[in-house]
Amino acid sequence: MLAALFVGGLRRAEVVALDVDDYDAPSGRLTVTGKGRRQRRSALPAGGRRAMAAWLQLRGLDEGPLFCPVDKAGRVTIRRLSTQAVYALVDRRARKAGVSHLSPHDGRRTFASDLFDAGVDAVQVQGLMGHASLLTTGAYDRRPELGRLAAVERLHFPYPSGHEPTG
């Protein structure tokens, strides 16, 4: 589930809505139903596919929700999780790792930031995140201000040198 949140960029509600048949193991593709019941395709990178394979080995391939609760004995119950259960799971894992606060939506922000840092253009990030507006996607761009200034320095403005103002 963490792979779907952090390297798939899914919302909590999207994660709990996934069924086993929404995941194509060979390609790592997920068919995601997002806000407004709009469907989009997402994909998991190699590490995410390995995590999903390990999960499916534990869960089994019976139809139903992709992500299900696991009891303390390691037994999976085939039933849909709530969005609150996803929040609690991420919080427990964060605390166990020594992270003071981490929410499922932090996974989505990480996903977007990592894509921007990798040079993926905003329109592609918009499609992967399922945003209706590019403005919403732009709000996820957390690259440092210095990176933005460096980007501006790549632009060319044909003003001859030696014509700087004096005094």
DSSP file (Angstrom, degrees, kcal/mol; ACC not computed):
  #  RESIDUE AA STRUCTURE BP1 BP2  ACC     N-H-->O    O-->H-N    N-H-->O    O-->H-N    TCO  KAPPA ALPHA  PHI   PSI    X-CA   Y-CA   Z-CA
    1    1 A M     >        0   0    0      0, 0.0     4,-1.8     0, 0.0     5,-0.2   0.000 360.0 360.0 360.0 -37.6    0.0    0.0    0.0
    2    2 A L  H  >  +     0   0    0      1,-0.2     4,-3.1     2,-0.2     5,-0.4   0.873 360.0  54.3 -62.1 -35.9    2.9    2.3    0.8
    3    3 A A  H  >>S+     0   0    0      1,-0.2     4,-2.4     2,-0.2     5,-0.7   0.914 106.7  51.0 -63.4 -41.8    4.2    1.8   -2.8
    4    4 A A  H  45S+     0   0    0      3,-0.2     6,-2.0     1,-0.2    -1,-0.2   0.864 117.0  40.9 -63.7 -35.1    0.8    2.9   -4.2
    5    5 A L  H  <5S+     0   0    0     -4,-1.8     4,-0.4     4,-0.2   106,-0.3   0.922 125.3  31.6 -76.6 -46.2    0.8    6.0   -2.1
    6    6 A F  H  <5S+     0   0    0     -4,-3.1    -3,-0.2    -5,-0.2    -2,-0.2   0.802 135.5  20.3 -92.2 -31.0    4.5    7.0   -2.4
    7    7 A V  T  <5S+     0   0    0     -4,-2.4    -3,-0.2    -5,-0.4    36,-0.2   0.386 128.5  47.5-118.8   3.0    5.5    5.9   -5.9
    8    8 A G  S   <S-     0   0    0     -5,-0.7    -3,-0.2    -6,-0.2    -4,-0.2   0.552  95.4-137.6-109.7 -18.7    2.1    5.6   -7.4
    9    9 A G        +     0   0    0     -4,-0.4    -4,-0.2    -6,-0.3     2,-0.1   0.742  44.1 159.8  72.3  24.4    0.8    9.0   -6.2
   10   10 A L        -     0   0    0     -6,-2.0    -1,-0.2     1,-0.1     2,-0.1  -0.457  39.1-123.2 -84.2 152.8   -2.6    7.7   -5.2
   11   11 A R     >  -     0   0    0     -2,-0.1     4,-2.2   118,-0.1     5,-0.2  -0.475  31.4-107.7 -80.5 160.5   -5.0    9.3   -2.7
   12   12 A R  H  > S+     0   0    0      1,-0.2     4,-2.3     2,-0.2     5,-0.2   0.929 121.4  50.4 -55.0 -47.4   -6.2    7.3    0.3
   13   13 A A  H  > S+     0   0    0      1,-0.2     4,-1.2     2,-0.2    -1,-0.2   0.849 109.7  51.1 -62.7 -33.9   -9.7    6.9   -1.2
   14   14 A E  H  > S+     0   0    0      2,-0.2     4,-0.8     1,-0.2    19,-0.2   0.890 108.7  51.6 -69.7 -38.7   -8.1    5.7   -4.5
   15   15 A V  H >< S+     0   0    0     -4,-2.2     3,-0.8     1,-0.2    52,-0.4   0.925 111.3  45.8 -63.7 -45.6   -6.0    3.1   -2.6
   16   16 A V  H 3< S+     0   0    0     -4,-2.3    -1,-0.2     1,-0.2    -2,-0.2   0.748 109.2  56.7 -73.0 -20.7   -9.0    1.7   -0.7
   17   17 A A  H 3< S+     0   0    0     -4,-1.2    -1,-0.2    -5,-0.2    -2,-0.2   0.641  83.1 109.8 -82.6 -14.4  -11.1    1.6   -3.9
   18   18 A L    <<  -     0   0    0     -3,-0.8    48,-2.5    -4,-0.8    49,-0.5  -0.355  51.8-160.6 -65.7 138.8   -8.6   -0.6   -5.8
   19   19 A D  B >   -A   65   0A   0     46,-0.3     3,-2.1    47,-0.2     4,-0.3  -0.763  34.1-104.7-109.9 163.2   -9.5   -4.2   -6.5
   20   20 A V  G >  S+     0   0    0     44,-2.6     3,-1.7     1,-0.3    43,-0.1   0.882 121.5  56.6 -54.5 -40.7   -7.2   -7.0   -7.4
   21   21 A D  G 3  S+     0   0    0      1,-0.3    -1,-0.3    43,-0.3    42,-0.0   0.523  92.3  71.3 -75.4  -1.7   -8.2   -6.8  -11.1
   22   22 A D  G <  S+     0   0    0     -3,-2.1     9,-2.4     8,-0.1     2,-0.5   0.507  89.5  75.3 -83.7  -5.9   -7.2   -3.1  -11.2
   23   23 A Y  E <   -B   30   0B   0     -3,-1.7     2,-0.8    -4,-0.3     7,-0.2  -0.929  63.9-161.4-113.7 127.2   -3.6   -4.2  -11.0
   24   24 A D  E  >> -B   29   0B   0      5,-3.0     4,-2.4    -2,-0.5     5,-0.9  -0.895   9.2-163.3-104.7 103.1   -1.7   -5.6  -14.0
   25   25 A A  T  45S+     0   0    0     -2,-0.8    -1,-0.2     1,-0.2    28,-0.1   0.876  81.3  54.8 -59.2 -45.5    1.3   -7.4  -12.4
   26   26 A P  T  45S+     0   0    0      0, 0.0    -1,-0.2     0, 0.0    23,-0.0   0.892 123.3  26.9 -59.4 -38.2    3.5   -7.7  -15.6
   27   27 A S  T  45S-     0   0    0     -3,-0.4    -2,-0.2     2,-0.1    17,-0.1   0.661  99.6-128.5 -96.2 -17.7    3.4   -4.0  -16.4
   28   28 A G  T  <5 +     0   0    0     -4,-2.4    16,-1.8     1,-0.3     2,-0.2   0.623  55.3 154.2  77.9  12.8    2.8   -2.7  -12.9
   29   29 A R  E   < -BC  24  43B   0     -5,-0.9    -5,-3.0    14,-0.2     2,-0.4  -0.536  28.9-161.6 -82.7 141.1   -0.1   -0.7  -14.1
   30   30 A L  E     -BC  23  42B   0     12,-3.0    12,-2.6    -2,-0.2     2,-0.7  -0.961  13.7-143.9-116.5 135.6   -3.0    0.3  -11.9
   31   31 A T  E     - C   0  41B   0     -9,-2.4     2,-0.4    -2,-0.4    10,-0.2  -0.908  29.9-165.9 -97.2 113.8   -6.4    1.4  -13.1
   32   32 A V  E     - C   0  40B   0      8,-2.9     8,-2.3    -2,-0.7     2,-0.7  -0.849  19.9-151.1-110.4 132.5   -7.4    4.1  -10.6
   33   33 A T  E     + C   0  39B   0     -2,-0.4     6,-0.2   -19,-0.2   -16,-0.1  -0.910  32.2 176.5-100.3 113.7  -10.8    5.6  -10.1
   34   34 A G    >   -     0   0    0      4,-3.5     3,-1.4    -2,-0.7     4,-0.1  -0.037  38.5 -33.5-101.7-158.8  -10.2    9.2   -8.9
   35   35 A K  G >  S+     0   0    0      1,-0.3     3,-1.3     2,-0.2    -1,-0.3  -0.272 128.7  22.1 -59.6 145.0  -12.2   12.2   -8.0
   36   36 A G  G 3  S-     0   0    0      1,-0.3    -1,-0.3    -3,-0.1     3,-0.1   0.693 126.9 -81.0  68.7  18.1  -15.4   12.6  -10.0
   37   37 A R  G <  S+     0   0    0     -3,-1.4     2,-0.3     1,-0.2    -1,-0.3   0.694  85.6 155.2  59.9  20.9  -15.3    8.9  -10.8
   38   38 A R    <   -     0   0    0     -3,-1.3    -4,-3.5    -4,-0.1     2,-0.3  -0.609  34.6-140.7 -78.4 136.8  -12.7    9.6  -13.5
   39   39 A Q  E     +C   33   0B   0     -2,-0.3     2,-0.3    -6,-0.2    -6,-0.2  -0.764  25.3 169.2 -99.0 145.5  -10.4    6.7  -14.4
   40   40 A R  E     -C   32   0B   0     -8,-2.3    -8,-2.9    -2,-0.3     2,-0.4  -0.950  31.3-116.3-143.8 164.4   -6.7    7.0  -15.1
   41   41 A R  E     +C   31   0B   0     -2,-0.3     2,-0.3   -10,-0.2   -10,-0.2  -0.881  32.0 174.6-103.9 136.0   -3.8    4.7  -15.5
   42   42 A S  E     -C   30   0B   0    -12,-2.6   -12,-3.0    -2,-0.4     2,-0.3  -0.842  12.3-152.8-128.0 168.7   -0.9    4.8  -13.1
   43   43 A A  E     -C   29   0B   0     -2,-0.3   -14,-0.2   -14,-0.3   -15,-0.1  -0.990  10.0-132.6-144.9 153.0    2.1    2.5  -12.8
   44   44 A L        -     0   0    0    -16,-1.8   -36,-0.1    -2,-0.3   -40,-0.1  -0.863  25.2-125.3-103.6 138.8    4.5    1.4  -10.2
   45   45 A P     >  -     0   0    0      0, 0.0     4,-2.4     0, 0.0     3,-0.4  -0.161  45.6 -81.0 -70.8 177.6    8.3    1.4  -10.8
   46   46 A A  H  > S+     0   0    0      1,-0.3     4,-2.2     2,-0.2     5,-0.2   0.864 131.0  48.8 -51.9 -46.9   10.3   -1.8  -10.3
   47   47 A G  H  > S+     0   0    0      1,-0.2     4,-2.2     2,-0.2    -1,-0.3   0.884 111.8  50.1 -63.2 -38.3   10.6   -1.5   -6.5
   48   48 A G  H  > S+     0   0    0     -3,-0.4     4,-2.4     2,-0.2    -1,-0.2   0.878 109.0  51.8 -66.4 -38.2    6.9   -0.9   -6.3
   49   49 A R  H  X S+     0   0    0     -4,-2.4     4,-2.4     2,-0.2    -2,-0.2   0.886 109.5  50.0 -65.7 -38.1    6.1   -3.9   -8.5
   50   50 A R  H  X S+     0   0    0     -4,-2.2     4,-2.1    -5,-0.2    -2,-0.2   0.915 111.3  48.6 -65.5 -41.8    8.3   -6.1   -6.2
   51   51 A A  H  X S+     0   0    0     -4,-2.2     4,-2.2     1,-0.2    -2,-0.2   0.911 112.3  49.0 -62.9 -41.7    6.5   -4.8   -3.1
   52   52 A M  H  X S+     0   0    0     -4,-2.4     4,-2.9     2,-0.2    -2,-0.2   0.886 108.7  53.0 -66.5 -38.4    3.1   -5.5   -4.8
   53   53 A A  H  X S+     0   0    0     -4,-2.4     4,-1.8     2,-0.2    -1,-0.2   0.909 109.8  48.5 -62.7 -41.3    4.3   -9.0   -5.7
   54   54 A A  H  X S+     0   0    0     -4,-2.1     4,-1.6     2,-0.2    -2,-0.2   0.911 112.7  48.6 -64.6 -41.7    5.2   -9.7   -2.1
   55   55 A W  H  X S+     0   0    0     -4,-2.2     4,-3.5     1,-0.2     5,-0.3   0.938 111.0  49.1 -62.9 -46.8    1.8   -8.4   -1.0
   56   56 A L  H  X S+     0   0    0     -4,-2.9     4,-2.9     1,-0.2    -1,-0.2   0.819 106.2  57.2 -65.8 -29.5   -0.1  -10.4   -3.5
   57   57 A Q  H  < S+     0   0    0     -4,-1.8    -1,-0.2    -5,-0.2    -2,-0.2   0.899 115.1  37.9 -65.2 -39.1    1.8  -13.5   -2.5
   58   58 A L  H  < S+     0   0    0     -4,-1.6    18,-0.2    -3,-0.2    -2,-0.2   0.923 123.9  40.5 -74.3 -46.5    0.5  -12.9    1.1
   59   59 A R  H  < S-     0   0    0     -4,-3.5     3,-0.2    -5,-0.1    -3,-0.2   0.881 101.8-138.9 -70.8 -40.4   -2.9  -11.7    0.1
   60   60 A G     <  -     0   0    0     -4,-2.9    -1,-0.1    -5,-0.3    -2,-0.1  -0.271  23.9 -87.7  93.1 170.1   -3.6  -14.2   -2.7
   61   61 A L  S    S+     0   0    0     -2,-0.1    -1,-0.1    -4,-0.1     3,-0.1   0.218  73.7 136.0-105.1  13.7   -5.3  -13.4   -6.0
   62   62 A D        -     0   0    0     -3,-0.2   -42,-0.2     1,-0.1    -3,-0.0  -0.295  65.2 -96.5 -58.1 146.9   -8.9  -13.9   -4.9
   63   63 A E  S    S+     0   0    0    -43,-0.1    -1,-0.1   -44,-0.1    -2,-0.0  -0.179  81.8  70.0 -63.2 161.3  -11.2  -11.2   -6.3
   64   64 A G  S    S-     0   0    0     -3,-0.1   -44,-2.6    15,-0.0   -43,-0.3  -0.814  88.1  -2.5 126.5-167.5  -12.0   -8.3   -4.1
   65   65 A P  B     -A   19   0A   0      0, 0.0   -46,-0.3     0, 0.0    14,-0.1  -0.268  55.1-140.0 -60.4 140.8  -10.2   -5.3   -2.6
   66   66 A L  S    S+     0   0    0    -48,-2.5     2,-0.5   -51,-0.2   -47,-0.2   0.924  90.2  46.1 -67.0 -45.2   -6.5   -5.1   -3.4
   67   67 A F  S    S+     0   0    0    -49,-0.5    14,-0.7   -52,-0.4    -1,-0.1  -0.883  72.7 166.9-107.3 130.0   -5.5   -3.9    0.0
   68   68 A C        -     0   0    0     -2,-0.5    10,-0.1    12,-0.1    12,-0.1  -0.875  39.1 -85.8-135.8 161.6   -7.0   -5.7    3.1
   69   69 A P        -     0   0    0      0, 0.0     8,-2.3     0, 0.0     2,-0.4  -0.404  32.6-154.2 -71.9 150.2   -6.3   -5.8    6.8
   70   70 A V  B     -D   76   0C   0      6,-0.2     6,-0.2    -2,-0.1   -11,-0.0  -0.994  13.2-139.0-123.2 127.4   -3.7   -8.2    8.2
   71   71 A D    >   -     0   0    0      4,-2.7     3,-2.4    -2,-0.4     0, 0.0  -0.234  34.6 -92.9 -80.9 176.0   -4.1   -9.4   11.8
   72   72 A K  T 3  S+     0   0    0      1,-0.3    -1,-0.1     2,-0.1    -2,-0.0   0.737 126.6  57.8 -62.5 -22.9   -1.2   -9.7   14.3
   73   73 A A  T 3  S-     0   0    0      2,-0.1    -1,-0.3     1,-0.0    -2,-0.0   0.444 121.6-107.3 -85.7  -0.2   -0.9  -13.4   13.3
   74   74 A G  S <  S+     0   0    0     -3,-2.4     2,-0.4     1,-0.3    -2,-0.1   0.615  70.8 145.2  86.4  12.7   -0.3  -12.4    9.7
   75   75 A R        -     0   0    0      1,-0.0    -4,-2.7     2,-0.0     2,-0.4  -0.711  42.0-138.5 -88.9 135.1   -3.7  -13.5    8.4
   76   76 A V  B     -D   70   0C   0     -2,-0.4     2,-0.6   -18,-0.2    -6,-0.2  -0.752   7.9-155.9 -92.3 134.2   -5.3  -11.5    5.7
   77   77 A T        -     0   0    0     -8,-2.3     2,-1.6    -2,-0.4   -18,-0.0  -0.958  20.3-130.8-108.2 121.2   -9.1  -10.8    5.8
   78   78 A I        +     0   0    0     -2,-0.6     2,-0.3   -10,-0.1   -10,-0.1  -0.551  65.0 110.4 -77.6  92.2  -10.5  -10.1    2.4
   79   79 A R  S    S-     0   0    0     -2,-1.6     2,-0.2   -14,-0.1    -2,-0.1  -0.969  72.3 -91.6-156.7 155.7  -12.4   -6.9    3.1
   80   80 A R        -     0   0    0     -2,-0.3   -12,-0.1   -12,-0.1     2,-0.1  -0.458  36.7-132.5 -74.3 137.9  -12.0   -3.3    2.1
   81   81 A L        -     0   0    0    -14,-0.7     2,-0.2    -2,-0.2    -1,-0.1  -0.437  19.6-119.5 -78.6 160.0  -10.1   -0.9    4.3
   82   82 A S     >  -     0   0    0     -2,-0.1     4,-1.5     1,-0.1     5,-0.1  -0.595  23.1-114.1 -91.8 162.9  -11.4    2.5    5.3
   83   83 A T  H  > S+     0   0    0      1,-0.2     4,-2.0    -2,-0.2     5,-0.1   0.850 119.7  56.3 -65.0 -32.2   -9.5    5.7    4.5
   84   84 A Q  H  > S+     0   0    0      1,-0.2     4,-2.6     2,-0.2    -1,-0.2   0.868 102.7  54.5 -66.7 -35.6   -9.0    6.2    8.2
   85   85 A A  H  > S+     0   0    0      2,-0.2     4,-2.4     1,-0.2    -1,-0.2   0.878 107.0  51.1 -64.7 -36.9   -7.3    2.7    8.4
   86   86 A V  H  X S+     0   0    0     -4,-1.5     4,-2.4     2,-0.2     5,-0.2   0.930 110.0  49.5 -64.3 -44.8   -4.9    3.8    5.7
   87   87 A Y  H  X S+     0   0    0     -4,-2.0     4,-2.3     1,-0.2    -2,-0.2   0.932 112.2  47.8 -58.5 -47.0   -4.1    7.0    7.6
   88   88 A A  H  X S+     0   0    0     -4,-2.6     4,-2.6     1,-0.2    -1,-0.2   0.885 110.3  52.0 -64.1 -39.7   -3.5    4.9   10.8
   89   89 A L  H  X S+     0   0    0     -4,-2.4     4,-2.5     2,-0.2    -1,-0.2   0.933 110.9  46.7 -63.2 -46.2   -1.3    2.4    9.0
   90   90 A V  H  X S+     0   0    0     -4,-2.4     4,-2.4     1,-0.2    -2,-0.2   0.911 112.7  50.8 -62.5 -41.7    0.9    5.1    7.5
   91   91 A D  H  X S+     0   0    0     -4,-2.3     4,-2.4    -5,-0.2    -2,-0.2   0.919 110.6  48.5 -62.6 -44.2    1.1    6.8   10.9
   92   92 A R  H  X S+     0   0    0     -4,-2.6     4,-2.3     1,-0.2    -2,-0.2   0.926 112.7  47.8 -61.9 -45.1    2.1    3.6   12.7
   93   93 A R  H  X S+     0   0    0     -4,-2.5     4,-1.5     2,-0.2    -1,-0.2   0.887 111.2  51.6 -64.4 -38.3    4.8    2.8   10.1
   94   94 A A  H  <>S+     0   0    0     -4,-2.4     5,-3.0     2,-0.2     4,-0.4   0.937 110.8  47.1 -63.6 -47.1    6.2    6.4   10.3
   95   95 A R  H ><5S+     0   0    0     -4,-2.4     3,-1.5     1,-0.2    -2,-0.2   0.907 109.4  54.0 -62.1 -41.1    6.5    6.2   14.1
   96   96 A K  H 3<5S+     0   0    0     -4,-2.3    -1,-0.2     1,-0.3    -2,-0.2   0.835 109.7  48.7 -62.0 -31.5    8.1    2.8   13.9
   97   97 A A  T 3<5S-     0   0    0     -4,-1.5    -1,-0.3    -3,-0.2    -2,-0.2   0.443 122.0-108.0 -86.9  -0.9   10.7    4.4   11.5
   98   98 A G  T < 5S+     0   0    0     -3,-1.5     2,-0.5    -4,-0.4    -3,-0.2   0.674  72.5 141.3  83.5  16.9   11.3    7.3   13.9
   99   99 A V      < -     0   0    0     -5,-3.0    -1,-0.3    -6,-0.2     3,-0.2  -0.828  45.6-147.7 -94.6 127.2    9.4    9.9   11.7
  100  100 A S  S    S+     0   0    0     -2,-0.5     2,-0.4     1,-0.2    -1,-0.1   0.899  76.7   5.6 -66.9 -42.2    7.4   12.3   13.8
  101  101 A H        +     0   0    0     -7,-0.1     2,-0.3     2,-0.0    -1,-0.2  -0.980  63.6 158.0-146.8 132.2    4.6   12.9   11.4
  102  102 A L        -     0   0    0     -2,-0.4    -8,-0.2    -3,-0.2    -7,-0.1  -0.949  14.0-169.9-151.3 129.7    3.7   11.3    8.0
  103  103 A S    >>  -     0   0    0     -2,-0.3     3,-1.1     1,-0.1     4,-0.7  -0.793  38.1-109.4-116.3 162.1    0.3   11.2    6.3
  104  104 A P  H >> S+     0   0    0      0, 0.0     3,-0.9     0, 0.0     4,-0.9   0.857 119.2  59.6 -56.4 -34.0   -0.8    9.4    3.3
  105  105 A H  H 3> S+     0   0    0      1,-0.3     4,-2.2     2,-0.2     5,-0.2   0.774  91.5  67.4 -69.6 -22.9   -1.0   12.7    1.4
  106  106 A D  H <> S+     0   0    0     -3,-1.1     4,-2.6     1,-0.2    -1,-0.3   0.844  95.9  57.7 -61.0 -31.4    2.7   13.2    2.1
  107  107 A G  H <X S+     0   0    0     -3,-0.9     4,-2.5    -4,-0.7    -1,-0.2   0.903 105.4  48.6 -62.8 -41.5    3.2   10.2   -0.3
  108  108 A R  H  X S+     0   0    0     -4,-0.9     4,-2.3     2,-0.2    -2,-0.2   0.904 111.8  48.6 -65.8 -42.5    1.3   12.1   -3.0
  109  109 A R  H  X S+     0   0    0     -4,-2.2     4,-2.8     2,-0.2     5,-0.2   0.911 111.9  49.8 -63.9 -41.3    3.5   15.2   -2.4
  110  110 A T  H  X S+     0   0    0     -4,-2.6     4,-3.0     2,-0.2     5,-0.2   0.925 109.0  52.7 -61.6 -45.0    6.6   13.1   -2.5
  111  111 A F  H  X S+     0   0    0     -4,-2.5     4,-2.0  -106,-0.3    -2,-0.2   0.939 113.0  43.0 -55.1 -51.5    5.4   11.5   -5.8
  112  112 A A  H  X S+     0   0    0     -4,-2.3     4,-2.7     2,-0.2    -2,-0.2   0.932 115.0  49.1 -63.5 -46.6    4.9   14.8   -7.4
  113  113 A S  H  X S+     0   0    0     -4,-2.8     4,-3.0     1,-0.2    -2,-0.2   0.911 110.6  50.4 -61.2 -42.8    8.1   16.3   -6.1
  114  114 A D  H  X S+     0   0    0     -4,-3.0     4,-1.6    -5,-0.2    -1,-0.2   0.892 111.0  49.2 -63.6 -38.9   10.2   13.3   -7.2
  115  115 A L  H  <>S+     0   0    0     -4,-2.0     5,-2.4    -5,-0.2     4,-0.2   0.940 112.9  46.8 -65.1 -46.1    8.7   13.5  -10.7
  116  116 A F  H ><5S+     0   0    0     -4,-2.7     3,-1.8     1,-0.2    -2,-0.2   0.926 111.4  51.6 -60.4 -44.4    9.4   17.3  -10.9
  117  117 A D  H 3<5S+     0   0    0     -4,-3.0    -1,-0.2     1,-0.3    -2,-0.2   0.812 105.6  56.5 -62.2 -29.9   12.9   16.7   -9.7
  118  118 A A  T 3<5S-     0   0    0     -4,-1.6    -1,-0.3    -5,-0.2    -2,-0.2   0.442 123.4-106.0 -82.2   0.8   13.4   14.0  -12.3
  119  119 A G  T < 5 +     0   0    0     -3,-1.8     2,-0.2     1,-0.3    -3,-0.2   0.607  64.9 155.5  88.7  11.5   12.5   16.6  -15.0
  120  120 A V      < -     0   0    0     -5,-2.4    -1,-0.3    -6,-0.2    -2,-0.1  -0.549  46.1-114.7 -72.4 135.1    9.0   15.3  -15.8
  121  121 A D     >  -     0   0    0     -2,-0.2     4,-2.0     1,-0.1     3,-0.5  -0.313  20.6-112.4 -74.5 158.0    6.9   18.1  -17.3
  122  122 A A  H  > S+     0   0    0      1,-0.2     4,-2.7     2,-0.2     5,-0.1   0.797 113.5  58.2 -61.5 -33.2    3.9   19.4  -15.4
  123  123 A V  H  > S+     0   0    0      2,-0.2     4,-2.0     1,-0.2    -1,-0.2   0.908 108.6  45.7 -66.1 -40.4    1.4   18.1  -17.9
  124  124 A Q  H  > S+     0   0    0     -3,-0.5     4,-2.4     2,-0.2    -2,-0.2   0.910 112.8  50.1 -67.5 -40.9    2.6   14.6  -17.4
  125  125 A V  H  X S+     0   0    0     -4,-2.0     4,-2.2     1,-0.2    -2,-0.2   0.915 108.3  54.6 -61.9 -41.9    2.6   15.0  -13.7
  126  126 A Q  H  X>S+     0   0    0     -4,-2.7     5,-2.0     1,-0.2     4,-1.2   0.924 110.0  45.9 -56.1 -47.1   -1.0   16.3  -13.9
  127  127 A G  H  <5S+     0   0    0     -4,-2.0     3,-0.2     1,-0.2    -1,-0.2   0.900 112.2  50.2 -64.8 -41.7   -2.1   13.2  -15.8
  128  128 A L  H  <5S+     0   0    0     -4,-2.4    -1,-0.2     1,-0.2    -2,-0.2   0.832 114.6  44.4 -66.5 -31.8   -0.3   10.8  -13.4
  129  129 A M  H  <5S-     0   0    0     -4,-2.2    -1,-0.2    -5,-0.2    -2,-0.2   0.634 108.3-123.7 -88.3 -14.1   -1.9   12.5  -10.4
  130  130 A G  T  <5 +     0   0    0     -4,-1.2     2,-0.3    -3,-0.2    -3,-0.2   0.805  50.7 162.3  77.2  29.0   -5.4   12.7  -11.9
  131  131 A H      < -     0   0    0     -5,-2.0    -1,-0.2    -6,-0.2    -2,-0.1  -0.641  36.0-154.5 -83.3 138.7   -5.7   16.5  -11.5
  132  132 A A  S    S+     0   0    0     -2,-0.3     2,-0.4     1,-0.1    -1,-0.1   0.791  82.4  47.9 -76.7 -29.1   -8.3   18.3  -13.6
  133  133 A S     >  -     0   0    0      1,-0.1     4,-1.3    -7,-0.1     3,-0.3  -0.918  68.1-145.6-119.9 139.1   -6.3   21.5  -13.4
  134  134 A L  H  > S+     0   0    0     -2,-0.4     4,-2.4     1,-0.2     5,-0.1   0.777 102.1  65.6 -67.1 -26.7   -2.7   22.2  -14.1
  135  135 A L  H  > S+     0   0    0      2,-0.2     4,-1.1     1,-0.2    -1,-0.2   0.885  99.3  51.2 -62.6 -38.3   -2.9   24.9  -11.3
  136  136 A T  H  4 S+     0   0    0     -3,-0.3     3,-0.5     1,-0.2     4,-0.4   0.919 110.2  49.1 -64.2 -43.0   -3.5   22.1   -8.8
  137  137 A T  H >< S+     0   0    0     -4,-1.3     3,-1.9     1,-0.2     4,-0.3   0.902 104.6  59.2 -62.5 -41.7   -0.5   20.2  -10.0
  138  138 A G  H >< S+     0   0    0     -4,-2.4     3,-1.5     1,-0.3    -1,-0.2   0.802  94.4  64.8 -58.6 -30.4    1.6   23.3   -9.8
  139  139 A A  T 3< S+     0   0    0     -4,-1.1    -1,-0.3    -3,-0.5    -2,-0.2   0.710  96.9  57.6 -66.9 -18.4    0.9   23.6   -6.1
  140  140 A Y  T <  S+     0   0    0     -3,-1.9     2,-1.2    -4,-0.4    -1,-0.3   0.522  76.4 107.7 -87.5  -6.3    2.8   20.3   -5.6
  141  141 A D    <   +     0   0    0     -3,-1.5   -28,-0.1    -4,-0.3   -32,-0.0  -0.607  37.1 164.0 -78.1 100.0    6.0   21.7   -7.2
  142  142 A R        +     0   0    0     -2,-1.2    -1,-0.2   -33,-0.2     3,-0.1   0.127  17.1 142.9-105.0  18.4    8.2   22.0   -4.1
  143  143 A R        -     0   0    0      1,-0.1     5,-0.1     2,-0.1    -2,-0.0  -0.294  62.0 -90.9 -61.5 147.1   11.5   22.4   -5.9
  144  144 A P    >>  -     0   0    0      0, 0.0     4,-1.5     0, 0.0     3,-0.7  -0.159  28.1-117.7 -60.2 151.1   13.8   24.8   -4.1
  145  145 A E  H 3> S+     0   0    0      1,-0.3     4,-2.5     2,-0.2     5,-0.2   0.852 115.1  60.0 -55.9 -37.1   13.7   28.4   -5.1
  146  146 A L  H 3> S+     0   0    0      1,-0.2     4,-2.5     2,-0.2    -1,-0.3   0.870 101.9  53.8 -61.9 -35.1   17.4   28.2   -6.2
  147  147 A G  H <> S+     0   0    0     -3,-0.7     4,-1.8     2,-0.2    -1,-0.2   0.883 108.8  48.5 -65.0 -37.7   16.4   25.5   -8.6
  148  148 A R  H  X S+     0   0    0     -4,-1.5     4,-1.9     2,-0.2    -2,-0.2   0.910 111.4  49.1 -68.6 -41.7   13.8   27.8  -10.1
  149  149 A L  H  X S+     0   0    0     -4,-2.5     4,-1.7     1,-0.2    -2,-0.2   0.905 110.2  51.6 -64.6 -39.7   16.3   30.7  -10.3
  150  150 A A  H  X S+     0   0    0     -4,-2.5     4,-0.6     1,-0.2    -1,-0.2   0.866 106.9  54.5 -63.1 -35.7   18.8   28.3  -12.0
  151  151 A A  H >< S+     0   0    0     -4,-1.8     3,-1.1     1,-0.2     4,-0.3   0.906 106.0  51.5 -64.4 -40.7   16.1   27.4  -14.5
  152  152 A V  H >< S+     0   0    0     -4,-1.9     3,-1.9     1,-0.3    -1,-0.2   0.860 100.3  63.5 -64.2 -35.2   15.6   31.1  -15.4
  153  153 A E  H 3< S+     0   0    0     -4,-1.7    -1,-0.3     1,-0.3    -2,-0.2   0.695  91.0  67.1 -63.8 -17.9   19.3   31.4  -16.0
  154  154 A R  T << S+     0   0    0     -3,-1.1    -1,-0.3    -4,-0.6    -2,-0.2   0.656  83.5  95.8 -75.1 -15.3   19.0   28.9  -18.9
  155  155 A L    <   -     0   0    0     -3,-1.9     2,-0.5    -4,-0.3    -3,-0.0  -0.437  69.8-138.5 -77.2 151.1   16.9   31.5  -20.8
  156  156 A H        -     0   0    0     -2,-0.1    -2,-0.1     2,-0.0    -1,-0.0  -0.943  18.8-179.0-113.9 128.3   18.5   33.7  -23.3
  157  157 A F        -     0   0    0     -2,-0.5     2,-2.4     2,-0.1    -2,-0.0  -0.980  29.1-132.8-123.5 117.0   17.7   37.4  -23.7
  158  158 A P        +     0   0    0      0, 0.0    -2,-0.0     0, 0.0     0, 0.0  -0.370  53.6 138.0 -76.9  72.7   19.6   39.0  -26.5
  159  159 A Y        -     0   0    0     -2,-2.4    -2,-0.1     0, 0.0     4,-0.1  -0.972  56.3-116.5-114.1 123.1   20.9   42.2  -24.8
  160  160 A P    >   -     0   0    0      0, 0.0     3,-0.9     0, 0.0     2,-0.0  -0.251  26.5-117.5 -64.2 141.4   24.5   43.0  -25.6
  161  161 A S  T 3  S+     0   0    0      1,-0.2     0, 0.0     2,-0.1     0, 0.0  -0.350  96.1  49.2 -71.8 159.2   27.0   43.0  -22.8
  162  162 A G  T 3  S+     0   0    0     -2,-0.0    -1,-0.2     3,-0.0     0, 0.0   0.407  85.5  95.0  90.5  -2.6   28.7   46.2  -21.9
  163  163 A H    <   +     0   0    0     -3,-0.9    -2,-0.1    -4,-0.1     3,-0.1   0.024  49.5 135.0-108.6  25.4   25.4   48.1  -21.8
  164  164 A E        -     0   0    0      1,-0.1     2,-0.0     0, 0.0    -3,-0.0  -0.442  65.1 -98.0 -71.4 149.3   24.8   47.8  -18.1
  165  165 A P        -     0   0    0      0, 0.0     2,-0.3     0, 0.0    -1,-0.1  -0.356  38.7-139.7 -66.2 147.7   23.7   51.0  -16.4
  166  166 A T              0   0    0      1,-0.2    -3,-0.0    -3,-0.1     0, 0.0  -0.704 360.0 360.0-104.3 159.3   26.4   53.0  -14.7
  167  167 A G              0   0    0     -2,-0.3    -1,-0.2     0, 0.0     0, 0.0   0.437 360.0 360.0  82.8 360.0   26.4   54.9  -11.4
